Amino acid sequence: MASIQTEREDKFDADVDFVLPSLTELAPKGGSIDVAEVQLVSSYYDTADLDLLRRGITIRRRRGDADTGWHAKVPADKARTEIRLPLGVGEDSVVPEELASLLVGAALGKPLTPVATLTSLRRVHVVLDGGGVVLAEVADDSVTADVAGAPGHVWRELEVELGPGGSEKTLEKAAKVLKSAGAKRSAHPSKLHRALVTQPAAPSSKPIGVVAGYLDEQAQAIFAGDVYLRRGLDPIHSTRVAIRRYRSTIRVFADLFDDDEAERFDNELSWYAGLLGEVRDRQVQRARFSDAVHALPEELVLGPVASRIENDLLAEQIRHRAVVTTELDGDRYRDLLATLTAWSQKLPLVDGADDASEKTLIKLGRKAAKKVAKRVDKAIELGDDDALHKARKAAKRARYAAELLQPVVGKKEAKADIKKFKHVQEVLGEHQDSVVAAQTLRDLGRVAGVTPGENGFTFGLLYAREIQAAEAARAEVSDLSL
């Protein structure tokens, strides 16, 4: 059975003759630093096209210190999730099926074969507080890479891994100490990347590179979500957000993309987001209704209301999760991942889009912002649920466009726009959530009302409260400033 843990670390490059500075200031008063030396031998596996490496995912078989075993590392925001299996699971030279099955989506169904062996002479400094709790581990590695068909590659690398007692401030302090001694932030996300990609591609200096970089961040989150789903975990929300950001970019910056390719991919992303949404909606409603029931006076809760809500919605959630699990191995989903990979390698741009100016990107972002104001005004005028929902979606697209444009317009302007559109999204989101919740409560109440031993009264009460909440949100829309 695989174990799982979160890993947060920073990497630094150093010259071969780099002298590690004193690390005593990283330990608090009464703390200490333990030093040990070990040799690690890590065999890395990937597809022939290095699909895992492209997504920031690595899988290795390591021998050496306490880290001996099979490790798969998957991005998780600023950290990474490490999935571990002991050696001896299956053949030592073949990726264990338990891990291979988790990575089949990210690998696009291709076989995993050895791509490099890295040997590290590691001198590790463990920073402890006064109670013996690990704050951080500073590893000083001399690395030798053995890659088929390539000359041996040797370098020096430093890693600062956060311990259970450490914080982001610990990492910041360690970075300051190392950089003052001449180390530099690593240009490579992993040792394997350095071994196989000796010259990392420089970020595009063209404005279109900002769009490509933003889309690739979302693609990485979607692929990471695939691994977590296959692990049986719950990346539903984060994966849906990444898909929304991706689709919003396709729509806001539609002038840059080939119409047919963009429309086809947008439809496929919408399909997948819909599958995940069926699961997420039940998760959200279970929590929302549970809080609402427990907030009621006991005398107003007639019958097994909480159990009716939990049992019915959980059953639906499990059913929809099963659909997602089945689709993960379906042809349509595999095609979606293949397209996602193709877009990361080369965006399907119209002629001239590769040379689009910053002014063009800003213009498209402002167009999305203006659409929010127009849709909010129309929603206020019409006052119907559909118009309010469209205004909410427009606010999301404008918010994500502002995120994307931050490197272009500057952090201050972007943050102000993000904050403004997020507020609009939240107000309109509360309205939409209440409308959907009311419909669900009506359906649950209808069943409870005709079931022996149950009563529809409390469902009607909760329904009325959701309608009130929707009306309150609707009234708040009139006060939005855009």
Secondary structure, DSSP 8 states (H G I E B T S, - for coil): --EEEEE-EEEEEE-TT------GGGS-TT-EEEEEEEEEEEEEEE-TT-HHHHTT-EEEEEESSTT-EEEEEEEETTEEEEEEE-TTSS-TTS--HHHHTTSTTTTTT---EEEEEEEEEEEEEEEE-TTS-EEEEEEEEEEEEE-TTS--EEEEEEEEEE-TT--HHHHHHHHHHHHHTT-EE-SSSSHHHHHH-SS-----SSTHHHHHHHHHHHHHHHHHHHHHHHHT---HHHHHHHHHHHHHHHHHTGGGB-HHHHHHHHHHHHHHHHHHHHHHHHHHHHHHHHHHHHHS-GGG--SSHHHHHHHHHHHHHHHHHHHHHHHTTSHHHHHHHHHHHHHHH---B-TTGGG--HHHHHHHHHHHHHHHHHHHHHHHHH--HHHHHHHHHHHHHHHHHHHHTHHHH-HHHHHHHHHHHHHHHHHHHHHHHHHHHHHHHHHHHHHHHTSTT--SHHHHHHHHHHHHHHHHHHHHHTT---
